[in-house]
Every structure is written in structure tokens, then in C-alpha cells.
């Protein structure tokens, strides 16, 4: 089929029969029409339609090496630096459409599947079934690519007792685990977090947790597989929607970009053998991302997205400052500069990662990891500043915001008179500040901040891993030699 249209995505989504539990309701059909999901479904449909836009077609798609059909650029195996740049340009086109607010667009996990499909030799390390798993990964990548499916994933165990490992939660009875294995496959029971966009995805990837200790007890929790989201026994327990139904004027971001998060419950779920990519090898599972190159390519997409988000906040703050006449103040310019610098550093990181890219052991052009690793450690912290600056600029002006019905109703005269800005009308200022509210004050904004802060895991643990990964021996030697100077 190749690259899908938005209509095809929605039609396929409505054919699925998942079990989605939300706000006391169990939804099993016509997911695209449900008010908790329809807004973001329409946005994802727009992303799929962009692949067929005459201007963007060559950016967002390429010719499939097996069918010749146009397929998504995020599936392309990069062989040159130019290929990496094309992948980034495609990711930027989608990220700019959502201002970086969508963290689980298809290109994120497509990048992982692409890398995994090339790592045939690595998969063969598993055991005598290694080549089988490698072939499963390759075939699944092609299946997703040729059908342009939207995948999500789930990684971590439920937060029941953080003082013990995931395999020990609830005496080992809570985390999703293998309870039976036979020639046909395995049976999984338990739960996993956190399936972002799971209710609106075609497939869910259940990938290894990165905290396996490599002990025999962890074998039952060591696996990688993929399933359709409507597989029997699979349930998605959703949080409440952050889209309040206020429409694009009142909730300009939440009404379009509200990605649902869900706990994934496995109730004796059968996983066919051909859907398994890894099984029962804790130590190998711990290298699932880094040793296959998946982490680098996923992070390449992430930094592209977060750079788009930084650019959005820089533009939003500039618009706010000009609208109420504070743009000439030095402390305001300092704050705007902080965000603009963040955007430039994001662009610079991407350029460095691509310029210093090299072929990995599987022949895949892979972006420089040290540059991307620095960015993924830095952005979760700097991103917390962006909504804080928006709140500073807007102050009480973010609190006295009438809704669309008043802006265009009986109160329109008062709004035009008392809520106008320096160079904007009352309705224009309200519209702008409602965007600022949704970006920095609303429940949607709160979820965005939390999501970015913990995107790659606990920033403290990430920092420790980063310190251990950076080789400082040469610079330390220079310091020691300096101290020895007469």
C-alpha cells in the first residue's frame, strides 16, 4: 500500500477492536470518533496527508526498495550523511506541524524499527534461535513500512514499590511477564507503562526494560515483541483526557495534540512466535537499543522535535512581548534570548551529529552519539524554563481570559476595548494568550512539562550515565601536566 492518507489511517483505526478503558467507559470500536481521541486522530491524519502534498512528497517519502511504492522517509536506511539530513528534514516537517507537542509521531519508533532491521548479526547472539528473531525483526519492519502503520511502545513496570526491581513488583506478579512458552509462542500476563497514543495506534511494541539486572530471575521479564492493539487480552487503561472539548479557540493545543497515555494490561495475551524479536536473555535485552543503533536514530528524531518546540516557544514569547509592549525591556529580551539560544543549540547539535556521522558495524550511517547524548541530557531541564517564562510574560493576563463564546458574543465590545494590546485587537490578544495559556498553564501544559522532563528516564540517573560515558582522560591529563609545571 505504501504511504497512507489521513482517510486511510482513520478508516483502519475504526476497524480495530481494542479494549480501551477511559473515564468509566470501555471503548471497543470507532476509536477515531470518540471525543477523547478525535482531536489528535485528526492531527495524525493531517500528518499522513502531508506525505501526499506535492511540495512535501519528496521530503516525507521515498521509493520502497521492495515494492517501489512511496513509503515514509523515517523507514529509510541511511547510507550517507545526505540520507541522515533527509530523515531529519522529514522529522522536522512533522514536528513543525505540531510545534513539537506530539512526542509519539510514527517517525520515532519507525527509526527504531529501521535500526533493528539492519542488526541481523547482533540478534544472532541471542541463542540458537537468534537468526529466527533477526528475521522476525526484519519482516516486521517491512510490514510496518509497507503498510505505514502507527506504532507505540511500552517499556517500564508499574510504580508499586520503587525500592525493588521491576521483576519484584508485587512479589513478581505485577510486571508483564512470560507465564507460558510453547512452540507457537509465549503468553504474557501483567502490566506495563506507559503506552502513549496506544488507543489510536495500529500496533504496540513491547520492548525490553532498560533496568534488567541480568539475573536468571529476570528471564521471564526479558523479551521484545509486537502486537496489534486489538489483540485479545490486551487492555489500555487511560488517564482522563486533557482535551476539555473547548475547541481550537479555547484550547488551541490540547484540542489538536492531546496524546493519550495509558497503562497497558496483559491478561494472558498470546504472542505468536513470528512476532517475537528477543526472548529470555536479560543481558542482551539491556543492549537492545544502544548496540543496534536504535537509540541514536530515535534520539536524532527526538532532538529534531524538541528543536521545533524551542522554536515555537521563542516565537510565542516574541509575539506576547510585542503584543503588550514589553519587548523593549532588557530583562524581557534576556528571557527571549534564552529560548532562542536553546533553539540554535538544538539546530547545532543536529548539524554536528550529522557532520560527524559514521557507518556502524551494520553499514548504517549513524549520527554522532556524543552530540545527541548531550542534547538529551540538557533539554529536559532547559525545557522547564520555557513555560515559566511564558507565565512571567503573561502574568495575570493569562488568568483573565474569556472564552470564544464571549469573544464573539455579547461581551465582544468590552473585549475589544479592555483586552486589546499595543498593536493587536482584543480578540487577537485573547486568541494569542489562550495559546500561551495552553502552552504554559493548562493541564495540557503540565503534562507536556512532565513528559519532556522524564522522556528518557530519570534525569539524575541519566546524568550519572552520561558522566560514565564521556572520556575525560585526555583533558584530565592536561590538567595534571599543568599542575606539574615549574
ABEGO torsion letter per residue (X at the ends): XEBBBAAAAAAAAAABBBBBBBGGBBBABGAAABAAAAAAAAAAAAAAAAAABAAAAAAABBBBAAAGBBBBAAABBBABAAAAAAAAAAAAAAAAAAGGABAABAAAAAAAAAAAAAAAAAAAAABAAAAAAAAAAAAAAAAAAAAGBBBBBBABBBBABAABBAAABGGGAABBBBABBBAAEBBBBEBBOBBBGAAABABBBBBBBAABAGBAAAAAABBBBBBBAABBGBBBBBBBBABAGAEAAABAAAAAABBBBBBBBBBGBBBBAAABABBGBAAAAAAAAAAAGAAAAAAAAAAAAAAAAAAAAAAAAAAAAAAAGAAABAAAAAAAAAAAAAAAAAAAAAAAAAAABBBBAAGBBBBBAAAAAAAAAAAAAAAAAAAAAAAAAAEAAAABBBBAAAAABAAAAAAAAAABBAABBAAAAAAAAAAAAAAAABAAAAAAAAAAAAAAEBAAAAAAAAAAABBAAAAAAAAAAAAABX
